[in-house]
Amino acid sequence: MARFTKSKTSGQVRLKKWPPGRVSQLKVLLATLDKAANASLAGQITQTSKRVFSTFVPKIVLTTDNVSIEFREVRIAFAPPQGLRRFLFYEYQQSTDQNFATFEEFLSPEPQYTFSNLLDEGIYYFRVRVVTTNALHGPWSSTVVGITPAAKAIGLSNKKSVGRAIILNTFNTFATWRINQSVGGSIFYMVEYEVKAINNGASVSIADMEFRWIFDNDQQGQVFQVTAYTIDPAALAVRSQNIIVGNGAPAYSRIPSGEYYRCGTFIQRPHIISTGKHRVQLQARMAGLDFRPCVNEPTWTDDFGGPLDPDYTSGANISIKNFSSFEIRSGAI
């Protein structure tokens, strides 16, 4: 009679003699097969009509501490319930109706999920439950709420006018504004300005000015340059009456009398800020150099065609108003 020897079964596959590359390939293959099997099983359980509720499947406990919000995303994260057996996946539901009359469903093996592509200023309701491999599901968790923030916010608007004379060639703070409730994102701000050179006799008085924005003690963007000019009307009248032609009748100057302003708006290019409080400053100084584009500057003459050369003054009168800021939350556009 022939004898047969029964080999002992081994509870572990020994791979230590395999080449490293072969071991890695096998692990990847097994992980892929396991993932595919779970996905197939999940699909069958999701579609089966035999899926039933069981009190033996534990309930997930959710509170507001399990919810975090980042602009258009709401993240739910929780500790897996104790006593969980034959676990397959978590079933998440998202709805804009607190009764979940309509909803979107998401399946995940992880005890956390990020709901994306939500609307700005939306109110969303979420709940989750456990599904097992034998087509059982547990009770729904308590419902938690996530409210997405606004994408855009007006940070500040101030129409009050501020006036001051600038006579120094070093930057000094002209005005300060505070933004107390920044939503975090890209911000730009603007102010309407009016610059007039300080009168300096009957000559054409010119002042070159420079401005810059300081945001939380750091300069933002480039320096703005403005050239302003003016004429003293009273001095021009005296000069004109002293010009005698022929029979002694006064010859009045055709030089435009009055004060000439440069008006406009400074708009700061957008830059990134954090949430919370911030300080914005507009600083100004006398430039001390001629930055004027000559082709855009007027020429000045008296009645006889004689030139009136510009005189650089020691300062300029400045008034500003209508400071405002506009902020766009990160990711809004």
C-alpha positions in Angstrom: 0.0 0.0 0.0 1.3 3.4 -0.9 1.8 5.9 1.8 1.0 9.6 1.4 2.5 12.3 3.5 0.3 15.3 4.3 2.2 18.5 4.4 1.6 21.0 7.1 -0.3 24.2 6.1 1.4 27.5 6.6 -0.6 30.5 7.8 1.8 32.9 6.3 3.4 33.3 2.8 7.1 33.8 3.2 8.4 36.3 0.8 11.8 37.0 2.3 13.6 35.0 -0.4 11.8 36.9 -3.2 13.6 39.7 -5.0 12.6 43.1 -3.7 11.0 44.1 -7.0 8.9 41.0 -7.1 7.6 41.6 -3.6 6.6 45.2 -4.4 4.8 44.1 -7.5 2.9 41.5 -5.6 1.8 44.0 -2.9 0.6 46.4 -5.5 -1.4 43.6 -7.2 -3.0 42.5 -4.0 -3.9 46.1 -3.1 -5.5 46.6 -6.5 -7.5 43.4 -6.3 -8.7 44.3 -2.8 -9.7 47.7 -3.9 -11.5 46.4 -7.0 -13.3 43.7 -4.9 -14.5 46.3 -2.4 -15.7 48.6 -5.1 -17.6 45.8 -6.7 -19.1 44.7 -3.4 -20.1 48.3 -2.6 -21.8 48.6 -5.9 -23.8 45.5 -5.4 -24.8 46.5 -1.8 -25.8 50.0 -2.9 -28.1 48.6 -5.6 -29.5 45.6 -3.8 -33.1 45.7 -2.6 -32.2 43.4 0.4 -30.2 46.1 2.1 -31.9 46.5 5.5 -31.5 48.5 8.7 -30.0 46.8 11.8 -29.8 48.0 15.3 -26.6 46.0 15.7 -24.7 48.4 13.4 -23.4 51.2 15.5 -24.5 54.9 15.1 -22.0 57.6 14.3 -22.0 60.5 16.6 -21.6 63.9 14.9 -21.4 67.4 16.5 -20.3 70.8 15.3 -16.8 69.9 16.3 -16.7 67.4 13.5 -17.3 70.2 10.8 -14.7 72.5 9.3 -15.4 75.0 6.5 -13.0 76.5 4.0 -14.7 78.8 1.6 -16.7 76.5 -0.8 -15.8 73.2 0.9 -17.2 71.6 4.1 -15.2 68.7 5.7 -16.7 66.1 8.0 -14.3 64.1 10.1 -15.2 61.8 13.0 -13.8 58.8 15.1 -14.9 55.4 13.8 -17.7 54.0 16.1 -16.7 51.2 18.5 -17.9 47.6 18.0 -17.9 48.0 14.2 -17.9 44.6 12.4 -17.9 43.6 8.8 -17.5 47.2 7.8 -17.7 48.1 4.1 -18.1 51.9 3.8 -19.6 55.1 5.1 -22.6 56.5 3.3 -22.6 60.3 3.4 -25.6 62.5 2.4 -25.5 66.2 1.6 -28.7 68.3 1.1 -29.9 71.9 1.2 -33.1 70.6 2.8 -32.9 69.7 6.5 -35.4 66.9 6.0 -33.3 65.5 3.1 -36.2 65.4 0.7 -33.5 65.7 -2.0 -29.9 64.9 -1.5 -26.6 63.9 -3.0 -24.9 60.7 -1.8 -21.2 59.9 -1.4 -19.5 56.6 -0.4 -16.1 56.4 1.2 -14.2 53.9 3.4 -12.7 56.8 5.3 -14.2 58.4 8.4 -13.9 61.8 6.8 -15.2 63.4 3.6 -14.8 66.8 2.0 -17.8 68.2 0.1 -16.6 70.5 -2.7 -18.0 72.8 -5.3 -20.6 74.3 -3.0 -22.2 77.7 -3.5 -21.3 80.9 -1.7 -23.4 81.8 1.3 -25.1 78.4 1.2 -26.7 76.4 4.0 -26.0 72.7 3.8 -27.0 69.7 5.9 -24.9 66.5 6.3 -25.3 63.1 7.8 -23.6 59.7 7.7 -24.1 56.1 8.5 -22.3 52.7 8.4 -22.9 50.1 5.7 -21.6 46.5 6.2 -20.6 43.7 3.8 -23.7 41.7 4.5 -26.0 44.5 3.2 -26.9 46.0 6.6 -26.8 49.7 7.5 -27.0 51.5 10.8 -29.0 54.5 11.8 -28.2 58.0 10.5 -26.0 60.2 12.6 -27.4 63.4 13.9 -27.5 66.2 11.2 -24.8 68.8 11.2 -25.0 72.1 9.3 -22.3 73.8 7.2 -22.7 77.4 6.1 -20.3 78.6 3.3 -19.1 82.2 3.6 -19.6 85.0 1.1 -17.2 85.2 -1.8 -17.0 89.0 -1.8 -17.2 91.7 0.8 -16.9 95.4 0.8 -14.2 96.1 3.4 -14.6 99.9 3.9 -16.0 103.0 2.4 -15.3 106.5 3.7 -16.4 109.6 1.9 -15.0 112.1 4.3 -12.6 114.6 2.8 -9.1 115.2 4.2 -6.9 118.1 3.3 -3.3 118.9 4.1 -0.2 120.8 2.7 2.8 118.6 1.9 6.1 120.5 1.9 8.7 117.9 2.9 10.7 115.6 0.6 10.4 112.6 3.0 7.3 110.3 3.0 4.8 111.2 5.7 1.5 109.5 6.5 -1.3 111.6 4.9 -4.2 109.5 6.0 -4.9 106.2 7.8 -7.8 103.8 7.4 -8.5 100.5 9.2 -10.1 97.4 7.9 -11.6 95.5 10.8 -13.3 92.4 9.3 -11.3 91.2 6.3 -12.6 87.9 4.9 -9.1 86.9 3.6 -8.2 86.9 -0.1 -7.4 89.5 -2.7 -8.0 93.2 -2.0 -7.7 96.5 -3.8 -8.4 100.0 -2.5 -8.8 103.4 -4.0 -9.0 107.1 -3.1 -10.0 110.2 -5.1 -7.4 112.9 -4.9 -6.9 116.6 -5.8 -3.4 118.1 -5.9 -2.7 121.9 -6.3 0.7 123.5 -6.2 1.1 126.2 -3.6 1.0 129.6 -5.2 4.4 131.3 -5.6 3.8 134.8 -7.1 2.8 135.5 -10.7 4.9 132.7 -12.1 3.5 129.2 -13.0 4.1 127.2 -9.9 4.8 123.5 -10.3 5.1 120.8 -7.6 6.1 117.2 -8.3 4.5 114.9 -5.8 4.9 111.2 -4.9 2.4 108.9 -3.2 2.6 105.3 -1.9 0.3 102.8 -0.2 1.5 101.3 3.1 -0.4 98.1 4.2 0.4 96.8 7.7 3.7 98.7 7.5 4.7 97.2 4.1 4.6 99.2 0.8 2.2 97.8 -1.8 2.7 98.4 -5.5 4.6 101.2 -7.1 5.0 104.9 -6.2 2.4 107.2 -7.8 3.8 110.4 -9.3 1.7 113.5 -9.9 2.6 117.0 -11.2 0.4 119.9 -10.2 0.7 123.5 -11.2 -1.1 126.8 -10.3 -1.0 130.6 -10.8 -1.7 133.3 -8.2 -4.6 135.3 -9.8 -4.0 138.4 -7.7 -0.4 138.6 -8.7 -1.3 138.1 -12.4 -3.8 141.0 -12.3 -1.2 143.4 -10.8 1.4 142.4 -13.4 -1.1 142.8 -16.3 -2.1 146.3 -15.3 1.5 147.4 -15.2 1.9 146.6 -18.9 1.3 149.9 -20.8 0.8 149.8 -24.6 0.5 153.0 -26.8 -1.9 155.4 -25.3 -1.4 154.0 -21.8 -4.5 151.8 -21.7 -3.9 148.7 -19.7 -3.3 145.5 -21.5 -4.6 142.5 -19.6 -2.8 139.3 -19.8 -4.4 136.4 -21.6 -2.8 134.0 -19.2 -5.5 131.8 -17.7 -5.9 133.1 -14.2 -6.9 130.8 -11.4 -5.7 127.7 -9.7 -5.0 124.5 -11.7 -5.6 121.1 -10.1 -4.6 117.6 -10.9 -7.5 115.3 -10.0 -7.9 111.6 -10.3 -8.0 108.3 -8.5 -5.3 106.1 -7.0 -6.2 102.4 -7.4 -3.9 99.9 -5.7 -3.4 96.7 -7.6 -4.8 93.6 -5.8 -2.7 91.8 -3.2 -3.3 88.9 -0.8 -4.3 89.6 2.8 -5.3 87.4 5.7 -8.5 87.5 7.7 -8.8 89.9 10.6 -7.8 93.5 11.1 -5.5 95.6 8.9 -4.2 99.2 8.5 -4.0 101.1 5.2 -2.0 104.3 5.0 -1.6 106.8 2.2 1.8 108.6 2.4 3.0 111.6 0.4 6.1 113.7 -0.2 7.6 116.3 -2.4 9.5 114.5 -5.2 12.2 117.1 -5.6 12.8 116.1 -9.2 11.1 117.0 -12.5 9.0 113.9 -13.4 6.8 115.9 -15.8 6.2 114.4 -19.3 7.1 117.5 -21.3 4.8 116.7 -24.2 1.8 116.9 -21.9 2.7 120.1 -20.0 1.3 123.5 -21.1 3.5 126.4 -22.1 2.9 129.9 -20.6 3.4 133.4 -22.1 2.3 136.9 -21.4 0.6 139.3 -23.9 3.8 139.9 -25.7 4.6 136.3 -26.2 7.3 136.4 -23.5 7.7 133.1 -21.7 6.7 132.7 -18.1 9.2 130.1 -16.8 7.8 127.6 -14.2 9.0 127.9 -10.6 9.2 124.8 -8.5 7.4 125.5 -5.2 8.1 124.2 -1.8 4.9 122.2 -1.5 1.4 121.3 -2.6 -2.1 121.4 -1.2 -3.7 118.0 -1.3 -7.3 116.9 -0.5 -8.6 113.3 -0.7 -12.0 111.7 -0.3 -14.0 108.6 -1.0 -11.6 106.0 0.2 -13.0 102.5 -0.4 -11.7 98.9 -0.5 -13.1 95.8 -2.2 -12.1 92.3 -1.3 -12.5 89.0 -3.1 -12.2 85.9 -1.0 -9.5 83.4 -2.1 -10.8 81.0 -4.7 -13.9 83.2 -5.6 -12.7 83.8 -9.1 
